[in-house]
Amino acid sequence: MNNWLPFALAASVLMSSCSTVRGPSLILPTVPAIPSAAARSPDPETTTVLPPSLRRVAHSASLTIVVDDPSMALSRLQGAVLEAGGFVLSSSSWSSPGSPAYSNLSARIPSGSLSNLRQVALELATQVQSDSTYGQDMTIDLRQLQRRLQDVTQAEDHLWQFIVHSDDPQLGTSFAVVRDLLEREKADIERQLADGADRVAFAAFDVVLNQTSGLTPIE
């Protein structure tokens, strides 16, 4: 049996990683219990590589508009966001005697509702100071992460097989350290994939509402 093959495979996977593990080396006194195959298996939806014809695009929109009543317009926009199935990340309003009031909204909404929410904001405006939309194609990045996750998962499975069949406690402990590094990288990749999926599913929607000059600000 070539005992060095699993270690070489795991080391190759770790060396090709772009991430850097900081801190002191881990020392495990004993080899941990072996989890079940189900516990080690990641979500199939994150490991299945996207087909070439399928694109994943993250959308966003940013508007600065002038309205008669920023506070009231903000309330209407918040209601529209919730009705569309989105959620408000942050919102604020400001007013001071003698100065125009303003409000801000930052929200995430289902990507398919972005056009409708932009239209709601535009209908509230007496003037549009800026209106921009942006789309970022994340397909290549997500596909690379999915392939990397497959490689790391396979390396982890091979490593477990070696640990099971090894009768050398010291080698088992050393390979458990490598296994821990693989698990950390896998968790980081899964986090990046989840974040990418969230950005694709929910568009960023940011609006600044300025009060029309000359109106008495709301107190």
Residue, then its C-alpha position, 0 to 999 in steps of 0.5 A: m500500500n502506498n501510504w504517501l499517496p493520500f498525504a500527497l493529494a491533500a498537500s497538493v490541494l492545500m498548496s494550490s489554495c489562495s487562502t492563507v491559514r494564520g496562527p500557530s500549528l494545530i496539535l491534536p493529541t488523538v484522532p477525532a471520531i470519523p463522521s458519517a458520509a452524510a455529515r461530510s457531504p456538502d450541499p449538492e446544489t453548491t458542489t454541482v458545477l454550473p453548466p456553460s449556458l447558465r449565467r449568474v448575475a448580481h444586480s443593483a440599483s442606486l437612485t438620488i431623487v427629489v421629493d416633496d416629503p422625504s419621510m413619507a416617500l421613505s415610508r412608501l418605499q419601505g412598504a414596497v420593499l416588504e411587499a416585494g419580498g425584500f428586506v430593509l438593511s438600513s434607513s434614516s431621515w433627517s430634518s432641521p429648521g431652515s434646511p431641506a430634509y432628506s432620507n436614505l434607504s438601503a434594501r435588498i429585494p428579489s432580483g426580479s422585482l428590481s425594475n418595479l421598485r425603481q419605478v416606484a421610486l421614480e414615480l415619487a420623484t419631482q426630480v431625478q438627480s441620479d439613476s444608475t443600475y449595475g449588473q455583475d456576472m458572477t458565473i465564472d467565479l461561482r463555477q471556479l468555487q464549485r470546482r474547488l469545493q469538489d477537489v477539497t471534498q474529494a481530498e478530505d474523503h481520501l484522507w479519511q480513508f487513509i486515517v481509517h486504515s492507518d495503524d500508526p497513531q502518529l501518522g493518524t494525528s498528522f493527517a488529522v491536522v491536514r484534515d482540519l485545514l481542509e475542513r476550514e477551506k471547505a467552510d470558507i468556500e461554502r461561505q463564499l458560494a452562499d454569499g454569491a447565491d444571496r447576491v444573485a437572488f437579492a438585488a441591492f436597492d439604494v435610494v437617497l431622497n432629498q426634499t424640494s428646495g423652498l419647502t418647510p422641512i418636516e420637524 
